[in-house]
Amino acid sequence: MCPPRNATPIVSGATESAFRRELRRRQRPYRLAPTILTLALTTGASLLAIAVSAIVLPVLLPSFGSISTPSSPARLCTGIAVYAAATVVVFRRLPSLARRSKRELGLCRPPPEALAAALGATVVLFGIEAVALGPYLMLVHATGHVQAGFERYAPQGWVANLLGFVSIAVAAPLAEELVFRAVIFNALAVRLRTAWAATGSGLIFSFCHGDFVLLPFLTLDGIALALVYRYTRNLYATMLVHGLGNVIVVGAELTRLRNPA
């Protein structure tokens, strides 16, 4: 099981008040200054990854094109490098920030019930969004809208397609779940009720994606992922939901772009 039976998880089955008291009791996890420092280091590492990619890729892989060209292999490699840099920083700092082991934080093999909950959440969440998205885009007069950032996944050959799949299905879920759920949601959950912590982390998640047309849907995604983490106590379960969701959404967008009618 994850976490071990004799360990108190970051998200327990206790009442809200008991949950918050337990989090505070354990050597004050997610103190404000270290949390801000972790996010600042994550941002700095991501910017460094962009700078290094801009210098190294044209020299080592000139056939990959420019990182300024959407959907080029160089742009996709840069994105993967950004996610990898963020993942490394958070993964290294997380145990000291949370005052818990990675296993207690949910970085371990998910039990079958967590996988079942993750798959169920994926079906429900994206079923709702599939029904609501079309009418919503018509309501806001944005029927041709493509989510910000998805233009990089337009087909450009098998290399770009492979890199795009690695980016959306692996690199992005890994990095974003560590940042938005393991750090931001948990930092808010120490101080707020679960509903408010999930809403706050969901709003931050949506604003960081930079798409104000789809802000309500991205916020819903962030809240749902926080709740999956809250009730499964497993980050790999949320990564699974996130990765499947990315593949579904990008696949649908590419299908729509290929068949605009």
FIZAVO-961556 format. One record per residue (C-alpha): residue number from 1; residue in one letter; x, y, z. Coordinates in steps of 0.2 Angstrom, whole numbers. Layout:
BEGIN
> NUM|a|X|Y|Z
...
//
This chain:
BEGIN
> 1|m|0|0|0
> 2|c|5|18|-2
> 3|p|9|25|11
> 4|p|13|11|23
> 5|r|0|7|36
> 6|n|10|14|50
> 7|a|13|31|42
> 8|t|1|46|43
> 9|p|-1|51|24
> 10|i|-1|69|19
> 11|v|-20|67|15
> 12|s|-28|56|28
> 13|g|-45|49|30
> 14|a|-48|60|45
> 15|t|-60|75|47
> 16|e|-55|91|39
> 17|s|-50|99|56
> 18|a|-40|84|61
> 19|f|-31|83|44
> 20|r|-25|101|46
> 21|r|-20|99|64
> 22|e|-9|84|59
> 23|l|-1|93|45
> 24|r|3|108|56
> 25|r|10|96|70
> 26|r|23|88|59
> 27|q|37|101|60
> 28|r|27|114|50
> 29|p|27|107|33
> 30|y|26|119|18
> 31|r|32|134|27
> 32|l|29|150|16
> 33|a|47|155|13
> 34|p|53|137|7
> 35|t|38|135|-3
> 36|i|41|151|-12
> 37|l|59|147|-14
> 38|t|55|130|-22
> 39|l|43|138|-35
> 40|a|56|152|-39
> 41|l|70|138|-41
> 42|t|58|129|-52
> 43|t|55|144|-63
> 44|g|73|148|-64
> 45|a|78|130|-69
> 46|s|64|131|-83
> 47|l|71|147|-90
> 48|l|89|140|-89
> 49|a|83|125|-99
> 50|i|76|136|-112
> 51|a|92|146|-113
> 52|v|103|130|-114
> 53|s|91|123|-128
> 54|a|92|139|-138
> 55|i|111|137|-138
> 56|v|114|119|-139
> 57|l|100|112|-151
> 58|p|105|122|-166
> 59|v|123|116|-164
> 60|l|120|97|-161
> 61|l|103|95|-170
> 62|p|102|108|-184
> 63|s|89|98|-193
> 64|f|77|100|-179
> 65|g|74|118|-184
> 66|s|72|133|-172
> 67|i|64|134|-155
> 68|s|54|149|-160
> 69|t|45|139|-173
> 70|p|29|131|-167
> 71|s|28|112|-168
> 72|s|46|110|-174
> 73|p|56|96|-165
> 74|a|67|109|-157
> 75|r|52|118|-149
> 76|l|46|101|-143
> 77|c|63|96|-136
> 78|t|64|113|-127
> 79|g|47|110|-119
> 80|i|53|93|-113
> 81|a|69|100|-106
> 82|v|58|113|-97
> 83|y|47|100|-89
> 84|a|62|89|-85
> 85|a|71|104|-76
> 86|a|55|108|-66
> 87|t|53|90|-61
> 88|v|71|88|-55
> 89|v|70|103|-44
> 90|v|54|99|-36
> 91|f|58|80|-34
> 92|r|74|85|-25
> 93|r|66|98|-13
> 94|l|49|90|-10
> 95|p|54|79|5
> 96|s|62|93|15
> 97|l|48|105|10
> 98|a|34|93|15
> 99|r|43|85|30
> 100|r|38|68|23
> 101|s|46|55|12
> 102|k|41|54|-6
> 103|r|31|38|-2
> 104|e|21|47|11
> 105|l|17|61|-2
> 106|g|11|48|-15
> 107|l|26|45|-26
> 108|c|24|26|-26
> 109|r|16|12|-35
> 110|p|-3|16|-35
> 111|p|-14|3|-28
> 112|p|-28|-4|-39
> 113|e|-42|6|-31
> 114|a|-32|22|-35
> 115|l|-30|17|-53
> 116|a|-48|13|-54
> 117|a|-52|30|-46
> 118|a|-41|39|-58
> 119|l|-48|31|-74
> 120|g|-66|34|-67
> 121|a|-61|53|-65
> 122|t|-54|54|-82
> 123|v|-70|47|-90
> 124|v|-82|58|-80
> 125|l|-71|74|-81
> 126|f|-68|73|-100
> 127|g|-86|67|-103
> 128|i|-93|82|-95
> 129|e|-81|94|-104
> 130|a|-84|85|-121
> 131|v|-103|89|-119
> 132|a|-100|107|-112
> 133|l|-86|113|-123
> 134|g|-95|116|-139
> 135|p|-109|126|-132
> 136|y|-97|136|-122
> 137|l|-86|141|-136
> 138|m|-102|146|-146
> 139|l|-107|157|-132
> 140|v|-91|166|-131
> 141|h|-89|167|-150
> 142|a|-73|157|-150
> 143|t|-79|141|-160
> 144|g|-62|140|-169
> 145|h|-52|142|-153
> 146|v|-37|130|-150
> 147|q|-30|129|-132
> 148|a|-14|140|-130
> 149|g|1|130|-133
> 150|f|-7|116|-143
> 151|e|-1|124|-159
> 152|r|16|116|-156
> 153|y|8|98|-158
> 154|a|3|101|-176
> 155|p|10|86|-186
> 156|q|27|89|-193
> 157|g|34|71|-196
> 158|w|36|56|-185
> 159|v|50|64|-175
> 160|a|40|79|-170
> 161|n|25|67|-167
> 162|l|35|56|-155
> 163|l|42|71|-146
> 164|g|25|79|-144
> 165|f|18|62|-137
> 166|v|32|62|-124
> 167|s|29|80|-120
> 168|i|10|79|-117
> 169|a|8|61|-110
> 170|v|24|60|-99
> 171|a|34|76|-97
> 172|a|20|88|-94
> 173|p|10|77|-82
> 174|l|25|73|-72
> 175|a|31|91|-69
> 176|e|14|99|-67
> 177|e|8|87|-54
> 178|l|23|89|-44
> 179|v|22|108|-45
> 180|f|3|111|-44
> 181|r|-2|96|-33
> 182|a|13|91|-23
> 183|v|18|108|-19
> 184|i|4|121|-22
> 185|f|-11|111|-17
> 186|n|-2|103|-2
> 187|a|4|120|4
> 188|l|-14|127|3
> 189|a|-21|112|11
> 190|v|-10|115|26
> 191|r|-19|131|29
> 192|l|-36|129|21
> 193|r|-50|117|19
> 194|t|-49|104|5
> 195|a|-62|113|-6
> 196|w|-53|130|-5
> 197|a|-36|122|-7
> 198|a|-42|113|-23
> 199|t|-50|129|-30
> 200|g|-35|139|-26
> 201|s|-23|127|-34
> 202|g|-35|125|-49
> 203|l|-35|143|-52
> 204|i|-16|145|-52
> 205|f|-15|129|-63
> 206|s|-27|138|-76
> 207|f|-19|155|-75
> 208|c|-2|147|-78
> 209|h|-8|139|-94
> 210|g|-11|156|-101
> 211|d|-28|153|-110
> 212|f|-41|165|-104
> 213|v|-55|158|-116
> 214|l|-54|141|-108
> 215|l|-51|147|-90
> 216|p|-66|139|-83
> 217|f|-62|122|-91
> 218|l|-44|123|-85
> 219|t|-49|128|-68
> 220|l|-61|113|-67
> 221|d|-47|102|-73
> 222|g|-35|108|-59
> 223|i|-49|106|-46
> 224|a|-52|88|-52
> 225|l|-34|83|-52
> 226|a|-32|90|-34
> 227|l|-47|80|-28
> 228|v|-41|65|-36
> 229|y|-24|67|-27
> 230|r|-34|71|-11
> 231|y|-44|55|-11
> 232|t|-32|43|-19
> 233|r|-16|49|-9
> 234|n|-6|45|-25
> 235|l|3|57|-37
> 236|y|5|44|-50
> 237|a|-14|42|-51
> 238|t|-16|61|-54
> 239|m|-2|60|-67
> 240|l|-11|46|-76
> 241|v|-27|56|-77
> 242|h|-17|71|-83
> 243|g|-8|62|-96
> 244|l|-24|53|-103
> 245|g|-33|70|-103
> 246|n|-19|78|-113
> 247|v|-19|64|-126
> 248|i|-38|65|-127
> 249|v|-38|84|-129
> 250|v|-24|85|-141
> 251|g|-30|71|-151
> 252|a|-47|79|-153
> 253|e|-39|96|-157
> 254|l|-28|89|-171
> 255|t|-43|79|-178
> 256|r|-53|95|-178
> 257|l|-39|105|-187
> 258|r|-37|91|-200
> 259|n|-56|91|-203
> 260|p|-62|109|-200
> 261|a|-79|106|-207
//
